[in-house]
Amino acid sequence: MQKFIVLYCMPIAGLEDWMKIPAEERKAQEAGLKAKWDTWMATNKGMMTGPTAGVGKTKRVTMQGVADAKNDVMLYSVVQGDSQEEIAKAFEGHPHLEIPGAWIDVSAVNYLPGMEAA
C-alpha cells in the first residue's frame, strides 16, 4: 500500500465570507456538514492512517526570512491505498466539496532516499 496526503482546501475569500454568516446559521450548517463528514469517515476509515487534522496559521519561510502568510489549506489527512486514482475516487462526493469553491488535492507521499518512514 502507498501513502497519500489529502489536502482539504478552499479559497481564503470563501472562508472570510463564511465567517460573515450569522453565527447561529453558520453553526447549523457546520453541524449538518459534520454529520455527513462523520458518515463518510466511518465508511472510509480503512484507508485512514491517522486522524484528520486542521491546519493552523501559516508562517512562510523564504530566503528573506519568516513572515505571516495565508494559504488555501484547511485540513489534511494521510491515507493509504493501492493507487492515487483509487484514493481520489474515494473522495468524490466528500462533504467538504459542499463548501462553495472547495476542493480536495490528493498527492502521493514520495519519501526522499534514506528518509523513508519506519
Contacts in CASP RR format, 6 or more apart in sequence:
PFRMAT RR
TARGET T0000
AUTHOR 0000-0000-0000
METHOD contacts of the structure
MODEL  1
MQKFIVLYCMPIAGLEDWMKIPAEERKAQEAGLKAKWDTWMATNKGMMTG
PTAGVGKTKRVTMQGVADAKNDVMLYSVVQGDSQEEIAKAFEGHPHLEIP
GAWIDVSAVNYLPGMEAA
1 80 0 8 1.000
1 81 0 8 1.000
1 82 0 8 1.000
2 80 0 8 1.000
2 81 0 8 1.000
2 82 0 8 1.000
2 83 0 8 1.000
2 84 0 8 1.000
2 108 0 8 1.000
2 109 0 8 1.000
3 49 0 8 1.000
3 78 0 8 1.000
3 79 0 8 1.000
3 80 0 8 1.000
3 81 0 8 1.000
3 108 0 8 1.000
3 109 0 8 1.000
3 117 0 8 1.000
4 78 0 8 1.000
4 79 0 8 1.000
4 80 0 8 1.000
4 81 0 8 1.000
4 84 0 8 1.000
4 87 0 8 1.000
4 106 0 8 1.000
4 107 0 8 1.000
4 108 0 8 1.000
4 109 0 8 1.000
5 76 0 8 1.000
5 77 0 8 1.000
5 78 0 8 1.000
5 106 0 8 1.000
5 107 0 8 1.000
5 109 0 8 1.000
6 76 0 8 1.000
6 77 0 8 1.000
6 78 0 8 1.000
6 79 0 8 1.000
6 87 0 8 1.000
6 91 0 8 1.000
6 104 0 8 1.000
6 105 0 8 1.000
6 106 0 8 1.000
7 73 0 8 1.000
7 75 0 8 1.000
7 76 0 8 1.000
7 104 0 8 1.000
7 105 0 8 1.000
7 107 0 8 1.000
8 52 0 8 1.000
8 73 0 8 1.000
8 74 0 8 1.000
8 75 0 8 1.000
8 76 0 8 1.000
8 77 0 8 1.000
8 96 0 8 1.000
8 102 0 8 1.000
8 104 0 8 1.000
9 72 0 8 1.000
9 73 0 8 1.000
9 74 0 8 1.000
9 102 0 8 1.000
9 103 0 8 1.000
9 104 0 8 1.000
9 105 0 8 1.000
10 72 0 8 1.000
10 74 0 8 1.000
10 99 0 8 1.000
10 100 0 8 1.000
10 101 0 8 1.000
10 102 0 8 1.000
10 103 0 8 1.000
11 72 0 8 1.000
11 101 0 8 1.000
12 70 0 8 1.000
12 71 0 8 1.000
12 72 0 8 1.000
14 100 0 8 1.000
14 101 0 8 1.000
15 74 0 8 1.000
17 100 0 8 1.000
18 26 0 8 1.000
18 99 0 8 1.000
19 26 0 8 1.000
21 29 0 8 1.000
33 95 0 8 1.000
33 96 0 8 1.000
33 98 0 8 1.000
33 99 0 8 1.000
36 95 0 8 1.000
36 98 0 8 1.000
37 95 0 8 1.000
37 96 0 8 1.000
40 94 0 8 1.000
40 95 0 8 1.000
41 48 0 8 1.000
41 52 0 8 1.000
44 90 0 8 1.000
47 79 0 8 1.000
47 80 0 8 1.000
47 81 0 8 1.000
47 87 0 8 1.000
47 90 0 8 1.000
48 77 0 8 1.000
48 78 0 8 1.000
48 79 0 8 1.000
49 78 0 8 1.000
49 79 0 8 1.000
49 80 0 8 1.000
50 77 0 8 1.000
50 78 0 8 1.000
51 77 0 8 1.000
52 75 0 8 1.000
52 76 0 8 1.000
52 77 0 8 1.000
53 75 0 8 1.000
53 76 0 8 1.000
53 77 0 8 1.000
54 74 0 8 1.000
54 75 0 8 1.000
54 76 0 8 1.000
55 73 0 8 1.000
55 74 0 8 1.000
55 75 0 8 1.000
55 76 0 8 1.000
57 68 0 8 1.000
58 68 0 8 1.000
58 69 0 8 1.000
58 70 0 8 1.000
58 71 0 8 1.000
59 66 0 8 1.000
59 67 0 8 1.000
59 68 0 8 1.000
59 69 0 8 1.000
60 66 0 8 1.000
60 67 0 8 1.000
60 68 0 8 1.000
60 69 0 8 1.000
75 96 0 8 1.000
78 109 0 8 1.000
79 87 0 8 1.000
81 87 0 8 1.000
84 106 0 8 1.000
84 107 0 8 1.000
84 108 0 8 1.000
87 106 0 8 1.000
88 106 0 8 1.000
91 104 0 8 1.000
91 106 0 8 1.000
94 104 0 8 1.000
96 102 0 8 1.000
96 104 0 8 1.000
97 103 0 8 1.000
97 104 0 8 1.000
111 117 0 8 1.000
END
